[in-house]
Amino acid sequence: MSKSQKFNASINFGASLDPSMSRTLKGLTRGIDDISEESAKAAKSQTAWMRQVKAGSAGTTAQIKNMRRAE
């Protein structure tokens, strides 16, 4: 084989996917979408819970101050 010999090759992607690969990719995409939805729900729940905790702690702090004044 000579040093000046060149090789050409071409590769085509996406011409046809095996059905099992297509199902796998759809499943992965669906799973990622589900994770995104669940993360958004969790963030909303955590925000609501945080507001409740802050409101409760503010009320508790006020009650403690009132109890101390009453002593």
C-alpha positions in Angstrom: 0.0 0.0 0.0 1.5 3.3 -1.0 1.6 6.3 1.3 -0.2 8.5 -1.3 -3.2 6.3 -1.6 -6.4 8.0 -0.2 -9.6 6.5 1.1 -13.0 8.0 0.9 -15.9 6.9 3.0 -19.3 8.3 3.6 -21.7 7.5 6.5 -25.4 8.3 6.4 -27.3 8.8 9.6 -31.0 8.9 10.1 -32.0 7.0 7.0 -33.8 4.4 9.0 -34.0 3.6 12.6 -34.6 0.2 14.0 -38.1 0.2 15.6 -36.8 -0.8 19.0 -34.4 2.2 18.9 -37.2 4.5 18.0 -39.3 3.2 20.9 -36.4 3.6 23.2 -35.8 7.2 22.2 -39.5 8.0 22.6 -39.5 6.4 26.0 -36.5 8.4 27.0 -38.0 11.6 25.7 -41.3 10.9 27.6 -39.3 10.2 30.8 -37.4 13.5 30.6 -40.7 15.3 30.0 -42.2 13.6 33.0 -39.3 14.6 35.2 -39.6 18.2 34.1 -43.3 18.2 35.0 -42.7 16.6 38.4 -39.9 19.0 39.1 -42.2 21.9 38.4 -44.9 20.5 40.7 -42.4 19.9 43.4 -41.1 23.5 43.1 -44.7 24.8 43.5 -45.3 22.7 46.5 -42.1 23.7 48.1 -42.8 27.4 47.5 -46.3 27.0 49.1 -44.9 25.1 52.0 -42.2 27.7 52.5 -44.8 30.5 52.7 -46.8 28.5 55.2 -43.7 27.9 57.4 -42.8 31.6 57.2 -46.3 32.6 58.1 -46.4 30.2 60.9 -43.1 31.2 62.3 -44.0 34.8 62.2 -47.2 34.1 64.1 -45.3 32.0 66.6 -42.8 34.8 67.1 -45.5 37.3 67.8 -47.2 34.9 70.3 -43.9 34.4 72.1 -43.4 38.2 72.3 -46.9 38.6 73.7 -46.3 35.9 76.3 -43.1 37.5 77.4 -44.8 40.9 77.8 -47.5 39.2 79.9 -45.0 37.8 82.4 
